Amino acid sequence: MKKIYANATEALDGLLRDDMLIAAGGFGLCGIPELLLQAIKDSGVKNLTFASNNAGVDDFGIGILLQTRQVSKMISSYVGENDEFMRQYLAGELEIEFNPQGTLAERMRAAGCGIPGFYTKTGVGTQVAEGKEHKDFNGETYVLEEGIFADLSIVKAWKADETGNCIFRKTARNFNPPAAMCGQVCVMEVEEIVPVGSLDPDHIHLPGIYVHRLIQGTHEKRIEQRTVRQREEA
């Protein structure tokens, strides 16, 4: 089975359509599959639903798709740092399904394991739990959350072998593993592809069985907020 493609456009060929549910890795500006997001923007598909912790910033990450109005719904935990995201939400132009971060990650992971739903105490008594099934266990109330079964997963890793076994670098792991697991098809971009057998099996964060298509590319290393102070005199 061919897994390695020349670029993001080729890797997404035949996978994109309007009205898709896409799970995307990333947290803030860290671990964002920027090459795949740009290819989705260029394709012109619309009315997309994204399951992602947040939407990057205005000109990076999923933010570039909000600018072109290709996203109709976000399943997210956080709307800050993106003015267009907040503007569309407050104006009623964008539907948002809020999830606590741990719940969102578990909804993705559960789907990747074939689990359709699970009970959690997180969100009980808040707007997050409205309209959802509640059940008591040992005198405690829990809310039912459903797994996120996405049409497509797009994720970013640091290094992968030719079969898709991959390693994420430090905090760039974030939502990428569970996002990769929950898609019917997973497309991954990496900084480096190495021969099979080059990676220590004990160091692999995501098995290649979850990865269907793979590209290598050059990525931008952004810093979301930089705080500096003047050097003190010795």
C-alpha positions as a LaTeX table, in Angstrom:
\begin{tabular}{lrrr}
\hline
Residue & $x$ (\AA) & $y$ (\AA) & $z$ (\AA) \\
\hline
Met1 & 0.00 & 0.00 & 0.00 \\
Lys2 & 1.42 & 3.36 & $-1.06$ \\
Lys3 & 1.68 & 5.74 & 1.88 \\
Ile4 & 4.22 & 8.39 & 0.84 \\
Tyr5 & 3.00 & 11.22 & $-1.39$ \\
Ala6 & 4.89 & 14.10 & $-2.97$ \\
Asn7 & 2.92 & 16.92 & $-1.37$ \\
Ala8 & $-0.22$ & 17.80 & 0.57 \\
Thr9 & $-2.40$ & 18.27 & $-2.50$ \\
Glu10 & $-1.57$ & 14.81 & $-3.79$ \\
Ala11 & $-2.03$ & 13.25 & $-0.36$ \\
Leu12 & $-5.55$ & 14.68 & $-0.10$ \\
Asp13 & $-6.54$ & 13.81 & $-3.65$ \\
Gly14 & $-9.86$ & 11.97 & $-3.71$ \\
Leu15 & $-10.49$ & 12.48 & 0.01 \\
Leu16 & $-12.03$ & 15.96 & 0.18 \\
Arg17 & $-15.66$ & 16.90 & $-0.26$ \\
Asp18 & $-18.11$ & 19.45 & 1.10 \\
Asp19 & $-19.76$ & 18.82 & 4.48 \\
Met20 & $-16.91$ & 16.71 & 5.89 \\
Leu21 & $-16.03$ & 16.19 & 9.54 \\
Ile22 & $-12.26$ & 16.64 & 9.89 \\
Ala23 & $-10.25$ & 15.96 & 13.04 \\
Ala24 & $-7.12$ & 18.12 & 13.22 \\
Gly25 & $-4.17$ & 17.90 & 15.58 \\
Gly26 & $-2.50$ & 20.90 & 17.16 \\
Phe27 & $-2.74$ & 23.11 & 20.22 \\
Gly28 & $-2.37$ & 26.85 & 19.78 \\
Leu29 & 0.32 & 27.10 & 17.11 \\
Cys30 & 2.08 & 23.90 & 18.19 \\
Gly31 & 1.78 & 20.74 & 16.12 \\
Ile32 & $-0.54$ & 22.21 & 13.49 \\
Pro33 & $-0.75$ & 20.34 & 10.14 \\
Glu34 & $-0.21$ & 23.58 & 8.27 \\
Leu35 & 0.59 & 22.11 & 4.84 \\
Leu36 & $-2.55$ & 19.99 & 4.80 \\
Leu37 & $-4.69$ & 22.90 & 5.98 \\
Gln38 & $-3.35$ & 25.07 & 3.16 \\
Ala39 & $-4.18$ & 22.33 & 0.65 \\
Ile40 & $-7.71$ & 22.08 & 2.05 \\
Lys41 & $-8.08$ & 25.83 & 1.65 \\
Asp42 & $-6.82$ & 25.69 & $-1.93$ \\
Ser43 & $-9.25$ & 22.87 & $-2.78$ \\
Gly44 & $-12.24$ & 25.13 & $-2.13$ \\
Val45 & $-14.29$ & 22.56 & $-0.18$ \\
Lys46 & $-16.83$ & 24.19 & 2.12 \\
Asn47 & $-19.30$ & 23.68 & 4.95 \\
Leu48 & $-16.65$ & 21.79 & 6.91 \\
Thr49 & $-16.85$ & 20.72 & 10.54 \\
Phe50 & $-13.52$ & 20.66 & 12.39 \\
Ala51 & $-12.83$ & 18.82 & 15.62 \\
Ser52 & $-9.80$ & 20.63 & 16.99 \\
Asn53 & $-8.80$ & 22.15 & 20.32 \\
Asn54 & $-8.80$ & 25.62 & 18.78 \\
Ala55 & $-8.45$ & 27.32 & 15.41 \\
Gly56 & $-4.90$ & 28.64 & 15.47 \\
Val57 & $-4.71$ & 32.37 & 14.84 \\
Asp58 & $-6.22$ & 34.55 & 12.14 \\
Asp59 & $-3.63$ & 33.80 & 9.46 \\
Phe60 & $-2.38$ & 30.37 & 10.52 \\
Gly61 & $-3.90$ & 26.98 & 11.25 \\
Ile62 & $-7.63$ & 26.49 & 10.81 \\
Gly63 & $-7.86$ & 30.28 & 10.95 \\
Ile64 & $-7.08$ & 30.46 & 7.23 \\
Leu65 & $-10.21$ & 28.41 & 6.53 \\
Leu66 & $-12.34$ & 30.65 & 8.74 \\
Gln67 & $-11.20$ & 33.63 & 6.69 \\
Thr68 & $-12.51$ & 32.00 & 3.51 \\
Arg69 & $-15.75$ & 30.85 & 5.22 \\
Gln70 & $-15.04$ & 27.18 & 4.48 \\
Val71 & $-15.82$ & 26.12 & 8.07 \\
Ser72 & $-19.41$ & 26.03 & 9.32 \\
Lys73 & $-18.87$ & 24.32 & 12.69 \\
Met74 & $-16.07$ & 23.88 & 15.24 \\
Ile75 & $-15.94$ & 21.17 & 17.92 \\
Ser76 & $-13.44$ & 22.89 & 20.20 \\
Ser77 & $-12.29$ & 23.79 & 23.68 \\
Tyr78 & $-10.99$ & 27.32 & 23.16 \\
Val79 & $-11.85$ & 30.27 & 20.94 \\
Gly80 & $-9.20$ & 32.77 & 22.10 \\
Glu81 & $-6.25$ & 34.20 & 20.14 \\
Asn82 & $-8.28$ & 34.23 & 16.93 \\
Asp83 & $-10.26$ & 37.40 & 16.31 \\
Glu84 & $-12.13$ & 36.04 & 13.29 \\
Phe85 & $-13.10$ & 32.89 & 15.20 \\
Met86 & $-14.55$ & 34.98 & 18.02 \\
Arg87 & $-16.21$ & 37.43 & 15.63 \\
Gln88 & $-17.99$ & 34.70 & 13.64 \\
Tyr89 & $-19.10$ & 32.91 & 16.80 \\
Leu90 & $-20.47$ & 36.04 & 18.52 \\
Ala91 & $-22.22$ & 37.08 & 15.30 \\
Gly92 & $-23.93$ & 33.70 & 15.00 \\
Glu93 & $-22.11$ & 32.91 & 11.75 \\
Leu94 & $-20.24$ & 29.88 & 13.09 \\
Glu95 & $-21.64$ & 26.98 & 15.12 \\
Ile96 & $-19.48$ & 25.87 & 18.05 \\
Glu97 & $-19.78$ & 22.72 & 20.11 \\
Phe98 & $-17.72$ & 23.37 & 23.24 \\
Asn99 & $-15.87$ & 20.50 & 24.90 \\
Pro100 & $-13.53$ & 20.46 & 27.88 \\
Gln101 & $-10.06$ & 19.67 & 26.56 \\
Gly102 & $-9.81$ & 16.28 & 28.23 \\
Thr103 & $-13.27$ & 15.32 & 27.02 \\
Leu104 & $-12.42$ & 16.35 & 23.47 \\
Ala105 & $-9.23$ & 14.29 & 23.48 \\
Glu106 & $-11.06$ & 11.29 & 24.92 \\
Arg107 & $-13.88$ & 11.59 & 22.37 \\
Met108 & $-11.27$ & 11.27 & 19.62 \\
Arg109 & $-9.35$ & 8.49 & 21.33 \\
Ala110 & $-12.52$ & 6.54 & 22.09 \\
Ala111 & $-13.58$ & 6.60 & 18.44 \\
Gly112 & $-10.13$ & 5.40 & 17.44 \\
Cys113 & $-10.64$ & 2.41 & 19.74 \\
Gly114 & $-14.12$ & 1.71 & 18.41 \\
Ile115 & $-15.86$ & 3.00 & 21.53 \\
Pro116 & $-19.08$ & 4.87 & 20.60 \\
Gly117 & $-19.48$ & 6.70 & 23.92 \\
Phe118 & $-18.38$ & 7.03 & 27.53 \\
Tyr119 & $-19.53$ & 8.62 & 30.79 \\
Thr120 & $-17.61$ & 11.43 & 32.47 \\
Lys121 & $-18.20$ & 13.77 & 35.41 \\
Thr122 & $-16.56$ & 16.64 & 33.55 \\
Gly123 & $-19.14$ & 19.26 & 32.59 \\
Val124 & $-21.98$ & 17.97 & 34.74 \\
Gly125 & $-24.15$ & 20.90 & 35.81 \\
Thr126 & $-22.82$ & 23.21 & 33.08 \\
Gln127 & $-23.89$ & 24.16 & 29.56 \\
Val128 & $-21.56$ & 21.44 & 28.26 \\
Ala129 & $-23.95$ & 18.79 & 29.62 \\
Glu130 & $-27.20$ & 20.31 & 28.37 \\
Gly131 & $-29.23$ & 17.94 & 26.21 \\
Lys132 & $-26.99$ & 14.95 & 26.96 \\
Glu133 & $-27.88$ & 11.75 & 28.74 \\
His134 & $-27.08$ & 11.64 & 32.46 \\
Lys135 & $-26.58$ & 8.54 & 34.57 \\
Asp136 & $-25.73$ & 7.96 & 38.22 \\
Phe137 & $-22.97$ & 5.59 & 39.30 \\
Asn138 & $-22.44$ & 5.00 & 43.04 \\
Gly139 & $-24.33$ & 8.17 & 43.88 \\
Glu140 & $-22.39$ & 10.37 & 41.43 \\
Thr141 & $-23.85$ & 11.88 & 38.25 \\
Tyr142 & $-22.09$ & 11.44 & 34.94 \\
Val143 & $-22.80$ & 12.72 & 31.44 \\
Leu144 & $-22.62$ & 10.63 & 28.27 \\
Glu145 & $-20.17$ & 11.86 & 25.63 \\
Glu146 & $-20.03$ & 10.34 & 22.15 \\
Gly147 & $-16.88$ & 9.37 & 20.29 \\
Ile148 & $-15.86$ & 11.57 & 17.36 \\
Phe149 & $-15.76$ & 9.43 & 14.24 \\
Ala150 & $-14.25$ & 11.77 & 11.64 \\
Asp151 & $-14.29$ & 11.40 & 7.87 \\
Leu152 & $-10.67$ & 12.56 & 7.74 \\
Ser153 & $-7.83$ & 13.13 & 10.19 \\
Ile154 & $-5.00$ & 15.57 & 9.47 \\
Val155 & $-2.04$ & 15.56 & 11.84 \\
Lys156 & 1.57 & 16.62 & 12.11 \\
Ala157 & 4.49 & 14.63 & 13.54 \\
Trp158 & 8.20 & 15.23 & 13.84 \\
Lys159 & 9.54 & 12.03 & 12.30 \\
Ala160 & 8.04 & 8.92 & 10.74 \\
Asp161 & 9.26 & 5.81 & 8.99 \\
Glu162 & 7.99 & 4.78 & 5.58 \\
Thr163 & 5.08 & 2.82 & 7.07 \\
Gly164 & 3.84 & 5.75 & 9.18 \\
Asn165 & 5.17 & 4.77 & 12.61 \\
Cys166 & 5.86 & 8.19 & 14.06 \\
Ile167 & 7.32 & 10.29 & 16.84 \\
Phe168 & 5.94 & 13.64 & 17.97 \\
Arg169 & 8.35 & 16.18 & 19.41 \\
Lys170 & 7.64 & 17.30 & 22.97 \\
Thr171 & 4.46 & 19.40 & 23.37 \\
Ala172 & 3.72 & 19.13 & 19.64 \\
Arg173 & 2.27 & 15.72 & 20.47 \\
Asn174 & $-0.81$ & 17.37 & 22.11 \\
Phe175 & $-4.02$ & 16.39 & 20.28 \\
Asn176 & $-2.27$ & 14.75 & 17.33 \\
Pro177 & $-2.36$ & 11.08 & 18.45 \\
Pro178 & $-6.08$ & 10.96 & 19.32 \\
Ala179 & $-6.94$ & 13.04 & 16.24 \\
Ala180 & $-5.02$ & 10.59 & 14.06 \\
Met181 & $-6.86$ & 7.64 & 15.56 \\
Cys182 & $-10.44$ & 8.81 & 14.99 \\
Gly183 & $-10.45$ & 9.44 & 11.25 \\
Gln184 & $-11.67$ & 7.01 & 8.62 \\
Val185 & $-8.54$ & 8.10 & 6.73 \\
Cys186 & $-5.52$ & 9.73 & 8.37 \\
Val187 & $-3.10$ & 11.94 & 6.44 \\
Met188 & 0.07 & 12.94 & 8.26 \\
Glu189 & 2.74 & 15.53 & 7.51 \\
Val190 & 6.19 & 15.18 & 9.03 \\
Glu191 & 9.52 & 16.98 & 9.04 \\
Glu192 & 11.47 & 13.84 & 8.19 \\
Ile193 & 10.76 & 10.37 & 6.77 \\
Val194 & 13.29 & 7.69 & 7.71 \\
Pro195 & 13.72 & 4.07 & 6.56 \\
Val196 & 11.77 & 1.29 & 8.25 \\
Gly197 & 13.68 & 0.02 & 11.27 \\
Ser198 & 15.31 & 3.37 & 12.02 \\
Leu199 & 13.00 & 4.17 & 14.93 \\
Asp200 & 13.25 & 2.45 & 18.28 \\
Pro201 & 9.89 & 0.65 & 18.74 \\
Asp202 & 9.79 & 1.80 & 22.36 \\
His203 & 9.92 & 5.43 & 21.24 \\
Ile204 & 7.06 & 5.35 & 18.73 \\
His205 & 4.08 & 7.44 & 19.84 \\
Leu206 & 1.61 & 6.39 & 17.12 \\
Pro207 & 1.69 & 3.09 & 15.19 \\
Gly208 & 1.66 & 3.30 & 11.42 \\
Ile209 & $-1.54$ & 1.25 & 11.27 \\
Tyr210 & $-3.42$ & 4.49 & 11.94 \\
Val211 & $-1.65$ & 6.41 & 9.13 \\
His212 & $-2.87$ & 5.98 & 5.55 \\
Arg213 & $-1.02$ & 8.76 & 3.71 \\
Leu214 & 2.21 & 10.56 & 4.53 \\
Ile215 & 4.10 & 13.62 & 3.29 \\
Gln216 & 7.35 & 15.30 & 4.21 \\
Gly217 & 7.60 & 19.07 & 4.12 \\
Thr218 & 9.16 & 22.25 & 5.41 \\
His219 & 7.33 & 23.79 & 8.34 \\
Glu220 & 7.19 & 27.22 & 9.89 \\
Lys221 & 8.29 & 27.47 & 13.53 \\
Arg222 & 6.00 & 30.09 & 15.01 \\
Ile223 & 5.96 & 31.49 & 18.53 \\
Glu224 & 2.46 & 32.47 & 19.61 \\
Gln225 & 3.48 & 35.05 & 22.21 \\
Arg226 & 6.98 & 36.28 & 22.95 \\
Thr227 & 7.75 & 38.00 & 26.25 \\
Val228 & 11.19 & 39.52 & 26.80 \\
Arg229 & 12.88 & 41.63 & 29.44 \\
Gln230 & 16.03 & 43.68 & 29.40 \\
Arg231 & 19.18 & 41.97 & 30.61 \\
Glu232 & 20.14 & 43.02 & 34.11 \\
Glu233 & 23.50 & 44.62 & 34.67 \\
Ala234 & 26.09 & 42.21 & 36.12 \\
\hline
\end{tabular}
